[in-house]
């Protein structure tokens, strides 16, 4: 595409001053780089991904409030992590972290273990233990 045809989407991404570098053809037919703030397909894909994350966070919060899972799952979703990432951050096996999703197990976690999770999620232990409705 020509430099003049590089899309400049004015959506959420464009207003966040996020710019990417892409290749375009200049006036002389030479490849050059040009900044872009995005284009519709990318905006749609990112918006869908963000909506999906928001839904997963809301579902996890609902399960915490219904005592079906622990706040660890909620914070994991809120911080856009998966089980493998969270397990590596807290230095535990995945099966052990998943076990901590059980409310009965979560209530028995040591202060040291709770502190590990709190540090990873950048919250206090009290915030980790109490999810506001």
HUFEN-V215861 format. One record per residue. N is the residue number from 1. RES is the residue in one letter. SS is DSSP state (H for helix, E for strand, C for the rest). BURIAL is + if it has 16 or more other ideal C-beta (glycine too) atoms within 10 Angstrom, else -. D_LAST is the distance of its C-alpha to the last C-alpha in Angstrom with 2 decimals. Layout:
N_RES_SS_BURIAL_D_LAST ; N_RES_SS_BURIAL_D_LAST
This chain:
1_X_C_-_49.89 ; 2_X_E_-_51.44 ; 3_X_H_-_49.89 ; 4_X_H_-_49.71 ; 5_X_H_-_47.77 ; 6_X_C_+_44.94 ; 7_X_C_-_41.75 ; 8_X_E_-_39.67 ; 9_X_C_+_36.45 ; 10_X_C_-_34.72 ; 11_X_C_+_31.22 ; 12_X_H_-_28.10 ; 13_X_H_+_30.06 ; 14_X_H_+_33.07 ; 15_X_H_-_31.30 ; 16_X_C_-_29.75 ; 17_X_C_-_33.34 ; 18_X_C_-_33.20 ; 19_X_C_-_36.71 ; 20_X_E_-_38.38 ; 21_X_E_-_41.99 ; 22_X_E_-_43.86 ; 23_X_E_-_47.52 ; 24_X_E_+_49.59 ; 25_X_E_-_53.28 ; 26_X_C_-_54.87 ; 27_X_C_-_57.85 ; 28_X_C_-_60.31 ; 29_X_C_-_58.72 ; 30_X_C_-_57.42 ; 31_X_E_-_53.98 ; 32_X_E_-_51.87 ; 33_X_E_-_48.24 ; 34_X_E_+_46.12 ; 35_X_E_-_42.59 ; 36_X_E_+_40.18 ; 37_X_C_+_36.72 ; 38_X_E_+_36.14 ; 39_X_C_+_36.96 ; 40_X_H_-_35.42 ; 41_X_H_-_35.24 ; 42_X_H_-_33.51 ; 43_X_H_+_31.06 ; 44_X_H_-_30.27 ; 45_X_H_-_29.83 ; 46_X_H_-_27.53 ; 47_X_H_-_25.43 ; 48_X_H_-_25.14 ; 49_X_H_-_24.21 ; 50_X_H_-_21.47 ; 51_X_H_-_20.09 ; 52_X_H_-_20.31 ; 53_X_H_-_18.41 ; 54_X_H_-_15.54 ; 55_X_H_-_15.57 ; 56_X_H_+_15.72 ; 57_X_H_+_12.76 ; 58_X_H_-_10.62 ; 59_X_H_-_12.35 ; 60_X_H_+_11.86 ; 61_X_H_+_8.07 ; 62_X_H_-_8.51 ; 63_X_H_+_11.19 ; 64_X_H_+_9.50 ; 65_X_H_-_7.07 ; 66_X_C_-_10.49 ; 67_X_C_-_12.30 ; 68_X_C_-_14.56 ; 69_X_C_+_14.49 ; 70_X_C_+_13.89 ; 71_X_H_+_11.97 ; 72_X_H_+_15.45 ; 73_X_H_+_15.39 ; 74_X_H_+_12.24 ; 75_X_H_+_13.96 ; 76_X_H_+_17.21 ; 77_X_H_+_16.21 ; 78_X_H_+_14.69 ; 79_X_C_-_18.05 ; 80_X_C_-_20.08 ; 81_X_C_+_21.67 ; 82_X_C_-_23.06 ; 83_X_H_-_23.92 ; 84_X_H_-_27.36 ; 85_X_H_-_26.31 ; 86_X_H_+_23.70 ; 87_X_H_+_26.31 ; 88_X_H_-_28.92 ; 89_X_H_+_26.86 ; 90_X_H_+_26.13 ; 91_X_C_-_29.65 ; 92_X_C_+_28.97 ; 93_X_C_-_30.02 ; 94_X_H_-_27.74 ; 95_X_H_-_27.97 ; 96_X_H_-_26.81 ; 97_X_H_+_23.70 ; 98_X_H_+_22.94 ; 99_X_H_-_23.51 ; 100_X_C_+_20.84 ; 101_X_C_+_18.30 ; 102_X_C_-_19.00 ; 103_X_H_-_16.61 ; 104_X_H_-_19.82 ; 105_X_H_-_21.49 ; 106_X_H_+_18.65 ; 107_X_C_-_18.64 ; 108_X_C_-_22.37 ; 109_X_C_+_22.51 ; 110_X_C_-_24.76 ; 111_X_H_-_23.91 ; 112_X_H_-_26.10 ; 113_X_H_-_24.26 ; 114_X_H_+_20.82 ; 115_X_H_-_22.50 ; 116_X_H_+_23.85 ; 117_X_H_+_20.51 ; 118_X_H_+_19.11 ; 119_X_H_-_22.25 ; 120_X_H_+_22.04 ; 121_X_H_+_18.52 ; 122_X_C_-_19.53 ; 123_X_C_+_16.82 ; 124_X_C_-_17.46 ; 125_X_H_-_17.43 ; 126_X_H_-_14.92 ; 127_X_H_-_12.45 ; 128_X_H_+_13.44 ; 129_X_H_+_12.84 ; 130_X_C_-_9.40 ; 131_X_C_-_6.42 ; 132_X_C_-_3.78 ; 133_X_C_-_0.00
